[in-house]
Amino acid sequence: MLKTQFIRDGQNQIIANETQFDNGDVVARDRDGRILGRTSSTFGNTRNGEGQLVSRNTDDAGLLLRN
């Protein structure tokens, strides 16, 4: 089952969303639906939209979201 969580700013506007899959992996998208990156709980890493490593020892989608 997919689980989607919306990320909001201080004015309660949606700035991004995270879709979590059954295996724990997450795809983060901006408000326009463009993929910001992916996390892999299997490999314990986070990659940006171009597939480059953002973190090789944590699968935190928060690393992909700009404040």
Distance bins in CASP14 RR format, pairs under 12 A and 6 or more apart:
PFRMAT RR
TARGET T0000
AUTHOR 0000-0000-0000
RMODE 2
METHOD distances of the structure
MODEL  1
1 19 0 0 0 0 0 1 0 0 0 0 0
1 20 0 0 0 0 1 0 0 0 0 0 0
1 21 0 0 0 0 1 0 0 0 0 0 0
1 22 1 0 0 1 0 0 0 0 0 0 0
1 23 0 0 0 0 0 1 0 0 0 0 0
1 24 0 0 0 0 0 1 0 0 0 0 0
2 17 0 0 0 0 0 1 0 0 0 0 0
2 18 0 0 0 0 0 1 0 0 0 0 0
2 19 1 0 1 0 0 0 0 0 0 0 0
2 20 1 0 0 1 0 0 0 0 0 0 0
2 21 1 0 0 1 0 0 0 0 0 0 0
2 22 1 0 0 1 0 0 0 0 0 0 0
2 23 0 0 0 0 0 1 0 0 0 0 0
2 24 0 0 0 0 0 1 0 0 0 0 0
2 25 0 0 0 0 0 1 0 0 0 0 0
2 26 0 0 0 0 0 1 0 0 0 0 0
2 27 0 0 0 0 1 0 0 0 0 0 0
3 17 0 0 0 0 0 1 0 0 0 0 0
3 18 0 0 0 0 1 0 0 0 0 0 0
3 19 1 0 0 1 0 0 0 0 0 0 0
3 20 1 0 1 0 0 0 0 0 0 0 0
3 21 0 0 0 0 1 0 0 0 0 0 0
3 22 0 0 0 0 1 0 0 0 0 0 0
3 24 0 0 0 0 1 0 0 0 0 0 0
3 25 0 0 0 0 0 1 0 0 0 0 0
3 26 0 0 0 0 1 0 0 0 0 0 0
3 27 0 0 0 0 0 1 0 0 0 0 0
4 14 0 0 0 0 0 1 0 0 0 0 0
4 16 0 0 0 0 0 1 0 0 0 0 0
4 17 1 0 1 0 0 0 0 0 0 0 0
4 18 1 0 0 1 0 0 0 0 0 0 0
4 19 1 0 1 0 0 0 0 0 0 0 0
4 20 1 0 0 1 0 0 0 0 0 0 0
4 21 0 0 0 0 0 1 0 0 0 0 0
4 26 0 0 0 0 0 1 0 0 0 0 0
4 27 0 0 0 0 1 0 0 0 0 0 0
4 28 0 0 0 0 0 1 0 0 0 0 0
4 29 0 0 0 0 1 0 0 0 0 0 0
4 33 0 0 0 0 0 1 0 0 0 0 0
4 61 0 0 0 0 0 1 0 0 0 0 0
5 14 0 0 0 0 0 1 0 0 0 0 0
5 16 0 0 0 0 1 0 0 0 0 0 0
5 17 1 0 0 1 0 0 0 0 0 0 0
5 18 1 0 1 0 0 0 0 0 0 0 0
5 19 0 0 0 0 1 0 0 0 0 0 0
5 20 1 0 0 1 0 0 0 0 0 0 0
5 26 0 0 0 0 1 0 0 0 0 0 0
5 27 0 0 0 0 0 1 0 0 0 0 0
5 28 0 0 0 0 1 0 0 0 0 0 0
5 29 0 0 0 0 0 1 0 0 0 0 0
5 61 0 0 0 0 1 0 0 0 0 0 0
5 62 0 0 0 0 0 1 0 0 0 0 0
5 65 0 0 0 0 0 1 0 0 0 0 0
6 12 0 0 0 0 0 1 0 0 0 0 0
6 13 0 0 0 0 1 0 0 0 0 0 0
6 14 1 0 1 0 0 0 0 0 0 0 0
6 15 0 0 0 0 1 0 0 0 0 0 0
6 16 1 0 0 1 0 0 0 0 0 0 0
6 17 1 0 1 0 0 0 0 0 0 0 0
6 18 0 0 0 0 1 0 0 0 0 0 0
6 19 0 0 0 0 0 1 0 0 0 0 0
6 28 0 0 0 0 0 1 0 0 0 0 0
6 29 0 0 0 0 0 1 0 0 0 0 0
6 30 0 0 0 0 0 1 0 0 0 0 0
6 31 0 0 0 0 1 0 0 0 0 0 0
6 33 0 0 0 0 0 1 0 0 0 0 0
6 65 0 0 0 0 0 1 0 0 0 0 0
7 13 0 0 0 0 0 1 0 0 0 0 0
7 14 1 0 0 1 0 0 0 0 0 0 0
7 15 1 0 1 0 0 0 0 0 0 0 0
7 16 1 0 1 0 0 0 0 0 0 0 0
7 17 1 0 0 1 0 0 0 0 0 0 0
7 18 1 0 0 1 0 0 0 0 0 0 0
7 19 0 0 0 0 0 1 0 0 0 0 0
7 26 0 0 0 0 0 1 0 0 0 0 0
7 28 0 0 0 0 1 0 0 0 0 0 0
7 29 0 0 0 0 1 0 0 0 0 0 0
7 30 0 0 0 0 1 0 0 0 0 0 0
7 31 0 0 0 0 1 0 0 0 0 0 0
7 36 0 0 0 0 0 1 0 0 0 0 0
7 61 0 0 0 0 1 0 0 0 0 0 0
7 62 0 0 0 0 1 0 0 0 0 0 0
7 64 0 0 0 0 0 1 0 0 0 0 0
7 65 1 0 0 1 0 0 0 0 0 0 0
7 66 0 0 0 0 0 1 0 0 0 0 0
7 67 0 0 0 0 1 0 0 0 0 0 0
8 14 1 0 1 0 0 0 0 0 0 0 0
8 15 1 0 0 1 0 0 0 0 0 0 0
8 16 0 0 0 0 1 0 0 0 0 0 0
8 17 0 0 0 0 1 0 0 0 0 0 0
8 31 0 0 0 0 0 1 0 0 0 0 0
8 65 0 0 0 0 0 1 0 0 0 0 0
8 67 0 0 0 0 0 1 0 0 0 0 0
9 15 1 0 1 0 0 0 0 0 0 0 0
9 16 0 0 0 0 1 0 0 0 0 0 0
9 31 0 0 0 0 1 0 0 0 0 0 0
9 65 0 0 0 0 0 1 0 0 0 0 0
9 66 0 0 0 0 0 1 0 0 0 0 0
9 67 0 0 0 0 1 0 0 0 0 0 0
10 67 0 0 0 0 0 1 0 0 0 0 0
13 31 1 0 0 1 0 0 0 0 0 0 0
14 29 0 0 0 0 0 1 0 0 0 0 0
14 30 0 0 0 0 1 0 0 0 0 0 0
14 31 1 0 1 0 0 0 0 0 0 0 0
14 32 0 0 0 0 0 1 0 0 0 0 0
14 33 0 0 0 0 0 1 0 0 0 0 0
14 65 0 0 0 0 0 1 0 0 0 0 0
15 28 0 0 0 0 0 1 0 0 0 0 0
15 29 0 0 0 0 0 1 0 0 0 0 0
15 30 1 0 0 1 0 0 0 0 0 0 0
15 31 1 0 1 0 0 0 0 0 0 0 0
15 32 0 0 0 0 0 1 0 0 0 0 0
15 33 0 0 0 0 0 1 0 0 0 0 0
15 36 0 0 0 0 0 1 0 0 0 0 0
15 62 0 0 0 0 0 1 0 0 0 0 0
15 64 0 0 0 0 0 1 0 0 0 0 0
15 65 1 0 0 1 0 0 0 0 0 0 0
15 66 0 0 0 0 1 0 0 0 0 0 0
15 67 0 0 0 0 1 0 0 0 0 0 0
16 26 0 0 0 0 0 1 0 0 0 0 0
16 27 0 0 0 0 0 1 0 0 0 0 0
16 28 1 0 0 1 0 0 0 0 0 0 0
16 29 1 0 0 1 0 0 0 0 0 0 0
16 30 1 0 1 0 0 0 0 0 0 0 0
16 31 1 0 0 1 0 0 0 0 0 0 0
16 32 0 0 0 0 1 0 0 0 0 0 0
16 33 0 0 0 0 1 0 0 0 0 0 0
16 34 0 0 0 0 1 0 0 0 0 0 0
16 35 0 0 0 0 0 1 0 0 0 0 0
16 36 1 0 0 1 0 0 0 0 0 0 0
16 37 0 0 0 0 0 1 0 0 0 0 0
16 61 0 0 0 0 1 0 0 0 0 0 0
16 62 0 0 0 0 1 0 0 0 0 0 0
16 64 0 0 0 0 1 0 0 0 0 0 0
16 65 1 0 1 0 0 0 0 0 0 0 0
16 66 0 0 0 0 1 0 0 0 0 0 0
16 67 0 0 0 0 0 1 0 0 0 0 0
17 26 0 0 0 0 0 1 0 0 0 0 0
17 27 0 0 0 0 1 0 0 0 0 0 0
17 28 1 0 0 1 0 0 0 0 0 0 0
17 29 1 0 1 0 0 0 0 0 0 0 0
17 30 0 0 0 0 1 0 0 0 0 0 0
17 31 0 0 0 0 1 0 0 0 0 0 0
17 32 0 0 0 0 0 1 0 0 0 0 0
17 33 1 0 0 1 0 0 0 0 0 0 0
17 34 0 0 0 0 0 1 0 0 0 0 0
17 35 0 0 0 0 0 1 0 0 0 0 0
17 36 0 0 0 0 1 0 0 0 0 0 0
17 61 0 0 0 0 1 0 0 0 0 0 0
17 64 0 0 0 0 0 1 0 0 0 0 0
17 65 0 0 0 0 1 0 0 0 0 0 0
18 24 0 0 0 0 0 1 0 0 0 0 0
18 25 0 0 0 0 0 1 0 0 0 0 0
18 26 1 0 1 0 0 0 0 0 0 0 0
18 27 1 0 0 1 0 0 0 0 0 0 0
18 28 1 0 1 0 0 0 0 0 0 0 0
18 29 1 0 0 1 0 0 0 0 0 0 0
18 30 0 0 0 0 0 1 0 0 0 0 0
18 33 0 0 0 0 0 1 0 0 0 0 0
18 35 0 0 0 0 0 1 0 0 0 0 0
18 36 0 0 0 0 1 0 0 0 0 0 0
18 37 0 0 0 0 0 1 0 0 0 0 0
18 38 0 0 0 0 0 1 0 0 0 0 0
18 39 0 0 0 0 1 0 0 0 0 0 0
18 46 0 0 0 0 0 1 0 0 0 0 0
18 59 0 0 0 0 0 1 0 0 0 0 0
18 60 0 0 0 0 0 1 0 0 0 0 0
18 61 1 0 1 0 0 0 0 0 0 0 0
18 62 0 0 0 0 1 0 0 0 0 0 0
18 63 0 0 0 0 0 1 0 0 0 0 0
18 64 0 0 0 0 1 0 0 0 0 0 0
18 65 0 0 0 0 1 0 0 0 0 0 0
19 25 0 0 0 0 1 0 0 0 0 0 0
19 26 1 0 0 1 0 0 0 0 0 0 0
19 27 1 0 1 0 0 0 0 0 0 0 0
19 28 0 0 0 0 1 0 0 0 0 0 0
19 29 1 0 0 1 0 0 0 0 0 0 0
19 33 0 0 0 0 0 1 0 0 0 0 0
19 35 0 0 0 0 1 0 0 0 0 0 0
19 36 0 0 0 0 0 1 0 0 0 0 0
19 37 0 0 0 0 0 1 0 0 0 0 0
19 38 0 0 0 0 1 0 0 0 0 0 0
19 39 0 0 0 0 0 1 0 0 0 0 0
19 61 0 0 0 0 1 0 0 0 0 0 0
20 26 1 0 1 0 0 0 0 0 0 0 0
20 27 0 0 0 0 1 0 0 0 0 0 0
20 28 0 0 0 0 0 1 0 0 0 0 0
20 38 0 0 0 0 0 1 0 0 0 0 0
20 39 0 0 0 0 1 0 0 0 0 0 0
20 40 0 0 0 0 0 1 0 0 0 0 0
20 41 0 0 0 0 1 0 0 0 0 0 0
20 59 0 0 0 0 0 1 0 0 0 0 0
20 61 0 0 0 0 1 0 0 0 0 0 0
21 27 1 0 0 1 0 0 0 0 0 0 0
21 38 0 0 0 0 1 0 0 0 0 0 0
21 39 0 0 0 0 0 1 0 0 0 0 0
21 40 0 0 0 0 0 1 0 0 0 0 0
21 41 0 0 0 0 1 0 0 0 0 0 0
21 42 0 0 0 0 0 1 0 0 0 0 0
21 59 0 0 0 0 0 1 0 0 0 0 0
21 61 0 0 0 0 0 1 0 0 0 0 0
22 41 0 0 0 0 0 1 0 0 0 0 0
22 42 0 0 0 0 0 1 0 0 0 0 0
23 38 0 0 0 0 0 1 0 0 0 0 0
23 39 0 0 0 0 0 1 0 0 0 0 0
23 40 0 0 0 0 1 0 0 0 0 0 0
23 41 1 0 0 1 0 0 0 0 0 0 0
23 42 1 0 0 1 0 0 0 0 0 0 0
23 43 0 0 0 0 0 1 0 0 0 0 0
23 44 0 0 0 0 0 1 0 0 0 0 0
23 59 0 0 0 0 0 1 0 0 0 0 0
24 38 0 0 0 0 0 1 0 0 0 0 0
24 39 0 0 0 0 1 0 0 0 0 0 0
24 40 0 0 0 0 1 0 0 0 0 0 0
24 41 1 0 1 0 0 0 0 0 0 0 0
24 42 0 0 0 0 1 0 0 0 0 0 0
24 43 0 0 0 0 0 1 0 0 0 0 0
24 44 0 0 0 0 0 1 0 0 0 0 0
24 59 1 0 0 1 0 0 0 0 0 0 0
24 61 0 0 0 0 0 1 0 0 0 0 0
25 37 0 0 0 0 0 1 0 0 0 0 0
25 38 1 0 0 1 0 0 0 0 0 0 0
25 39 1 0 0 1 0 0 0 0 0 0 0
25 40 1 0 1 0 0 0 0 0 0 0 0
25 41 1 0 1 0 0 0 0 0 0 0 0
25 42 1 0 0 1 0 0 0 0 0 0 0
25 43 0 0 0 0 1 0 0 0 0 0 0
25 44 0 0 0 0 1 0 0 0 0 0 0
25 45 0 0 0 0 0 1 0 0 0 0 0
25 46 0 0 0 0 0 1 0 0 0 0 0
25 47 0 0 0 0 0 1 0 0 0 0 0
25 59 1 0 0 1 0 0 0 0 0 0 0
25 61 0 0 0 0 1 0 0 0 0 0 0
26 35 0 0 0 0 0 1 0 0 0 0 0
26 36 0 0 0 0 0 1 0 0 0 0 0
26 37 0 0 0 0 1 0 0 0 0 0 0
26 38 1 0 0 1 0 0 0 0 0 0 0
26 39 1 0 1 0 0 0 0 0 0 0 0
26 40 0 0 0 0 1 0 0 0 0 0 0
26 41 0 0 0 0 1 0 0 0 0 0 0
26 42 0 0 0 0 0 1 0 0 0 0 0
26 44 0 0 0 0 0 1 0 0 0 0 0
26 45 0 0 0 0 0 1 0 0 0 0 0
26 46 0 0 0 0 1 0 0 0 0 0 0
26 47 0 0 0 0 0 1 0 0 0 0 0
26 58 0 0 0 0 0 1 0 0 0 0 0
26 59 1 0 0 1 0 0 0 0 0 0 0
26 60 0 0 0 0 1 0 0 0 0 0 0
26 61 1 0 1 0 0 0 0 0 0 0 0
26 62 0 0 0 0 1 0 0 0 0 0 0
26 63 0 0 0 0 0 1 0 0 0 0 0
26 64 0 0 0 0 1 0 0 0 0 0 0
26 65 0 0 0 0 0 1 0 0 0 0 0
27 33 0 0 0 0 0 1 0 0 0 0 0
27 34 0 0 0 0 0 1 0 0 0 0 0
27 35 1 0 0 1 0 0 0 0 0 0 0
27 36 0 0 0 0 1 0 0 0 0 0 0
27 37 1 0 0 1 0 0 0 0 0 0 0
27 38 1 0 1 0 0 0 0 0 0 0 0
27 39 0 0 0 0 1 0 0 0 0 0 0
27 40 0 0 0 0 0 1 0 0 0 0 0
27 46 0 0 0 0 0 1 0 0 0 0 0
27 47 0 0 0 0 0 1 0 0 0 0 0
27 48 0 0 0 0 0 1 0 0 0 0 0
27 49 0 0 0 0 1 0 0 0 0 0 0
27 59 0 0 0 0 0 1 0 0 0 0 0
27 61 0 0 0 0 1 0 0 0 0 0 0
27 64 0 0 0 0 1 0 0 0 0 0 0
28 34 0 0 0 0 1 0 0 0 0 0 0
28 35 1 0 0 1 0 0 0 0 0 0 0
28 36 1 0 1 0 0 0 0 0 0 0 0
28 37 1 0 1 0 0 0 0 0 0 0 0
28 38 1 0 0 1 0 0 0 0 0 0 0
28 39 1 0 0 1 0 0 0 0 0 0 0
28 46 0 0 0 0 1 0 0 0 0 0 0
28 47 0 0 0 0 0 1 0 0 0 0 0
28 48 0 0 0 0 1 0 0 0 0 0 0
28 49 0 0 0 0 1 0 0 0 0 0 0
28 54 0 0 0 0 0 1 0 0 0 0 0
28 59 0 0 0 0 0 1 0 0 0 0 0
28 60 0 0 0 0 0 1 0 0 0 0 0
28 61 1 0 1 0 0 0 0 0 0 0 0
28 62 1 0 0 1 0 0 0 0 0 0 0
28 63 0 0 0 0 1 0 0 0 0 0 0
28 64 1 0 1 0 0 0 0 0 0 0 0
28 65 1 0 0 1 0 0 0 0 0 0 0
28 66 0 0 0 0 0 1 0 0 0 0 0
29 35 1 0 1 0 0 0 0 0 0 0 0
29 36 1 0 0 1 0 0 0 0 0 0 0
29 37 0 0 0 0 1 0 0 0 0 0 0
29 38 0 0 0 0 0 1 0 0 0 0 0
29 49 0 0 0 0 0 1 0 0 0 0 0
29 61 0 0 0 0 0 1 0 0 0 0 0
29 64 0 0 0 0 1 0 0 0 0 0 0
29 65 0 0 0 0 0 1 0 0 0 0 0
30 36 1 0 1 0 0 0 0 0 0 0 0
30 37 0 0 0 0 1 0 0 0 0 0 0
30 49 0 0 0 0 0 1 0 0 0 0 0
30 64 0 0 0 0 1 0 0 0 0 0 0
30 65 0 0 0 0 1 0 0 0 0 0 0
30 66 0 0 0 0 1 0 0 0 0 0 0
31 65 0 0 0 0 0 1 0 0 0 0 0
31 66 0 0 0 0 0 1 0 0 0 0 0
33 49 0 0 0 0 0 1 0 0 0 0 0
34 48 0 0 0 0 0 1 0 0 0 0 0
34 49 0 0 0 0 1 0 0 0 0 0 0
34 50 0 0 0 0 0 1 0 0 0 0 0
34 64 0 0 0 0 0 1 0 0 0 0 0
35 47 0 0 0 0 0 1 0 0 0 0 0
35 48 0 0 0 0 1 0 0 0 0 0 0
35 49 1 0 1 0 0 0 0 0 0 0 0
35 50 0 0 0 0 1 0 0 0 0 0 0
35 51 0 0 0 0 1 0 0 0 0 0 0
35 61 0 0 0 0 0 1 0 0 0 0 0
35 64 0 0 0 0 1 0 0 0 0 0 0
36 46 0 0 0 0 0 1 0 0 0 0 0
36 47 0 0 0 0 0 1 0 0 0 0 0
36 48 1 0 0 1 0 0 0 0 0 0 0
36 49 1 0 0 1 0 0 0 0 0 0 0
36 50 0 0 0 0 0 1 0 0 0 0 0
36 51 0 0 0 0 0 1 0 0 0 0 0
36 54 0 0 0 0 1 0 0 0 0 0 0
36 61 0 0 0 0 1 0 0 0 0 0 0
36 62 0 0 0 0 1 0 0 0 0 0 0
36 63 0 0 0 0 1 0 0 0 0 0 0
36 64 1 0 1 0 0 0 0 0 0 0 0
36 65 1 0 0 1 0 0 0 0 0 0 0
36 66 0 0 0 0 1 0 0 0 0 0 0
37 45 0 0 0 0 0 1 0 0 0 0 0
37 46 1 0 0 1 0 0 0 0 0 0 0
37 47 1 0 1 0 0 0 0 0 0 0 0
37 48 1 0 1 0 0 0 0 0 0 0 0
37 49 1 0 1 0 0 0 0 0 0 0 0
37 50 0 0 0 0 1 0 0 0 0 0 0
37 51 1 0 0 1 0 0 0 0 0 0 0
37 52 0 0 0 0 1 0 0 0 0 0 0
37 53 0 0 0 0 0 1 0 0 0 0 0
37 54 1 0 0 1 0 0 0 0 0 0 0
37 55 0 0 0 0 0 1 0 0 0 0 0
37 59 0 0 0 0 0 1 0 0 0 0 0
37 60 0 0 0 0 0 1 0 0 0 0 0
37 61 1 0 0 1 0 0 0 0 0 0 0
37 62 0 0 0 0 0 1 0 0 0 0 0
37 63 0 0 0 0 1 0 0 0 0 0 0
37 64 1 0 1 0 0 0 0 0 0 0 0
37 65 0 0 0 0 1 0 0 0 0 0 0
38 44 0 0 0 0 0 1 0 0 0 0 0
38 45 0 0 0 0 1 0 0 0 0 0 0
38 46 1 0 0 1 0 0 0 0 0 0 0
38 47 1 0 1 0 0 0 0 0 0 0 0
38 48 0 0 0 0 1 0 0 0 0 0 0
38 49 1 0 0 1 0 0 0 0 0 0 0
38 50 0 0 0 0 0 1 0 0 0 0 0
38 51 1 0 0 1 0 0 0 0 0 0 0
38 52 0 0 0 0 0 1 0 0 0 0 0
38 53 0 0 0 0 0 1 0 0 0 0 0
38 54 0 0 0 0 1 0 0 0 0 0 0
38 55 0 0 0 0 0 1 0 0 0 0 0
38 59 0 0 0 0 1 0 0 0 0 0 0
38 60 0 0 0 0 0 1 0 0 0 0 0
38 61 0 0 0 0 1 0 0 0 0 0 0
38 63 0 0 0 0 0 1 0 0 0 0 0
38 64 0 0 0 0 1 0 0 0 0 0 0
39 45 1 0 0 1 0 0 0 0 0 0 0
39 46 1 0 1 0 0 0 0 0 0 0 0
39 47 1 0 0 1 0 0 0 0 0 0 0
39 48 0 0 0 0 0 1 0 0 0 0 0
39 49 0 0 0 0 0 1 0 0 0 0 0
39 51 0 0 0 0 0 1 0 0 0 0 0
39 53 0 0 0 0 0 1 0 0 0 0 0
39 54 0 0 0 0 1 0 0 0 0 0 0
39 55 0 0 0 0 1 0 0 0 0 0 0
39 56 0 0 0 0 0 1 0 0 0 0 0
39 57 0 0 0 0 0 1 0 0 0 0 0
39 58 0 0 0 0 1 0 0 0 0 0 0
39 59 1 1 0 0 0 0 0 0 0 0 0
39 60 1 0 0 1 0 0 0 0 0 0 0
39 61 1 0 1 0 0 0 0 0 0 0 0
39 62 0 0 0 0 1 0 0 0 0 0 0
39 63 0 0 0 0 1 0 0 0 0 0 0
39 64 1 0 0 1 0 0 0 0 0 0 0
39 65 0 0 0 0 0 1 0 0 0 0 0
40 46 1 0 0 1 0 0 0 0 0 0 0
40 47 1 0 0 1 0 0 0 0 0 0 0
40 51 0 0 0 0 0 1 0 0 0 0 0
40 53 0 0 0 0 0 1 0 0 0 0 0
40 54 0 0 0 0 0 1 0 0 0 0 0
40 55 0 0 0 0 0 1 0 0 0 0 0
40 56 0 0 0 0 0 1 0 0 0 0 0
40 57 0 0 0 0 0 1 0 0 0 0 0
40 58 0 0 0 0 0 1 0 0 0 0 0
40 59 1 0 1 0 0 0 0 0 0 0 0
40 60 0 0 0 0 0 1 0 0 0 0 0
40 61 0 0 0 0 0 1 0 0 0 0 0
41 58 0 0 0 0 0 1 0 0 0 0 0
41 59 1 0 1 0 0 0 0 0 0 0 0
41 60 0 0 0 0 0 1 0 0 0 0 0
41 61 0 0 0 0 0 1 0 0 0 0 0
42 59 0 0 0 0 1 0 0 0 0 0 0
43 53 0 0 0 0 0 1 0 0 0 0 0
43 55 0 0 0 0 0 1 0 0 0 0 0
43 56 0 0 0 0 1 0 0 0 0 0 0
43 57 0 0 0 0 0 1 0 0 0 0 0
43 58 0 0 0 0 0 1 0 0 0 0 0
43 59 1 0 0 1 0 0 0 0 0 0 0
44 53 0 0 0 0 0 1 0 0 0 0 0
44 54 0 0 0 0 0 1 0 0 0 0 0
44 55 0 0 0 0 1 0 0 0 0 0 0
44 56 1 0 0 1 0 0 0 0 0 0 0
44 57 1 0 0 1 0 0 0 0 0 0 0
44 58 1 0 0 1 0 0 0 0 0 0 0
44 59 1 0 1 0 0 0 0 0 0 0 0
44 60 0 0 0 0 1 0 0 0 0 0 0
44 61 0 0 0 0 0 1 0 0 0 0 0
44 63 0 0 0 0 0 1 0 0 0 0 0
45 51 0 0 0 0 0 1 0 0 0 0 0
45 52 0 0 0 0 0 1 0 0 0 0 0
45 53 1 0 0 1 0 0 0 0 0 0 0
45 54 1 0 0 1 0 0 0 0 0 0 0
45 55 1 0 0 1 0 0 0 0 0 0 0
45 56 1 0 1 0 0 0 0 0 0 0 0
45 57 1 0 0 1 0 0 0 0 0 0 0
45 58 1 0 0 1 0 0 0 0 0 0 0
45 59 1 0 0 1 0 0 0 0 0 0 0
45 60 0 0 0 0 1 0 0 0 0 0 0
45 61 0 0 0 0 0 1 0 0 0 0 0
45 63 0 0 0 0 0 1 0 0 0 0 0
45 64 0 0 0 0 0 1 0 0 0 0 0
46 52 0 0 0 0 0 1 0 0 0 0 0
46 53 1 0 0 1 0 0 0 0 0 0 0
46 54 1 0 1 0 0 0 0 0 0 0 0
46 55 1 0 1 0 0 0 0 0 0 0 0
46 56 0 0 0 0 1 0 0 0 0 0 0
46 57 0 0 0 0 1 0 0 0 0 0 0
46 58 1 0 0 1 0 0 0 0 0 0 0
46 59 1 0 1 0 0 0 0 0 0 0 0
46 60 1 0 1 0 0 0 0 0 0 0 0
46 61 1 0 0 1 0 0 0 0 0 0 0
46 62 0 0 0 0 1 0 0 0 0 0 0
46 63 1 0 1 0 0 0 0 0 0 0 0
46 64 1 0 0 1 0 0 0 0 0 0 0
46 65 0 0 0 0 0 1 0 0 0 0 0
47 53 1 0 1 0 0 0 0 0 0 0 0
47 54 1 0 0 1 0 0 0 0 0 0 0
47 55 0 0 0 0 1 0 0 0 0 0 0
47 56 0 0 0 0 1 0 0 0 0 0 0
47 58 0 0 0 0 0 1 0 0 0 0 0
47 59 0 0 0 0 1 0 0 0 0 0 0
47 60 0 0 0 0 0 1 0 0 0 0 0
47 61 0 0 0 0 0 1 0 0 0 0 0
47 63 0 0 0 0 1 0 0 0 0 0 0
47 64 0 0 0 0 1 0 0 0 0 0 0
48 54 1 0 1 0 0 0 0 0 0 0 0
48 55 0 0 0 0 0 1 0 0 0 0 0
48 61 0 0 0 0 0 1 0 0 0 0 0
48 62 0 0 0 0 0 1 0 0 0 0 0
48 63 0 0 0 0 1 0 0 0 0 0 0
48 64 1 0 0 1 0 0 0 0 0 0 0
48 65 0 0 0 0 0 1 0 0 0 0 0
48 66 0 0 0 0 0 1 0 0 0 0 0
49 61 0 0 0 0 0 1 0 0 0 0 0
49 64 0 0 0 0 1 0 0 0 0 0 0
50 64 0 0 0 0 0 1 0 0 0 0 0
51 64 0 0 0 0 0 1 0 0 0 0 0
52 64 0 0 0 0 0 1 0 0 0 0 0
53 59 0 0 0 0 0 1 0 0 0 0 0
53 63 0 0 0 0 0 1 0 0 0 0 0
53 64 0 0 0 0 0 1 0 0 0 0 0
54 60 0 0 0 0 1 0 0 0 0 0 0
54 61 0 0 0 0 1 0 0 0 0 0 0
54 62 0 0 0 0 1 0 0 0 0 0 0
54 63 1 0 1 0 0 0 0 0 0 0 0
54 64 1 0 0 1 0 0 0 0 0 0 0
54 65 0 0 0 0 0 1 0 0 0 0 0
55 61 0 0 0 0 0 1 0 0 0 0 0
55 62 0 0 0 0 1 0 0 0 0 0 0
55 63 1 0 1 0 0 0 0 0 0 0 0
55 64 0 0 0 0 1 0 0 0 0 0 0
56 63 0 0 0 0 0 1 0 0 0 0 0
57 63 0 0 0 0 0 1 0 0 0 0 0
58 64 0 0 0 0 0 1 0 0 0 0 0
END
